[in-house]
């Protein structure tokens, strides 16, 4: 009777674990367009209103060999060209960037979660010559169980891991 009882408990434990895992979801990445290569963009401008996730994405790109202008450099260029930050992706701005040797502009829009970790992000890399979105990505953090639970904290990604996942989705 003891061995059968142990087997039943083991099976029930596996079933409960399986049900718990069904309620969990890892982060999700949806990529639109082509992945970018280092040879396609030699000089990328980082939009000045990207926030901390945008800067983490830029840092990750730089770590992989891409040349990314800082938000300060982009801001100085925009001031010099008499451009408005709200129009960073407008044809007029992109054309002016292209004349200055900027191949693309990266724009990162992010929402923070209840736990100070990124909740979701939308990223676009826009070609300054063609005005096309060359690569786009939507990212959403994972979740598990109730917000703030141990399972939830284990599934969620912080700033660094989120930026790595985003850049992995954008680059070759």
Secondary structure, 3 states (H helix, E strand, C coil): CHHHHHHHHHHHHHHHHHHHHHCEECCEEEEEECCECCCCCCCEEECCCCHHHHHHHHHHHHHCCCCEECHHHHHHHHHHCCCCHHHCCCHHHHHHHHHCCCCEEEEEEEEECCCCCEEEEEEEEEECCCCCEEEEEEEECCEECCCCCHHHHHHCCCHHHHHHHHHHHHEC
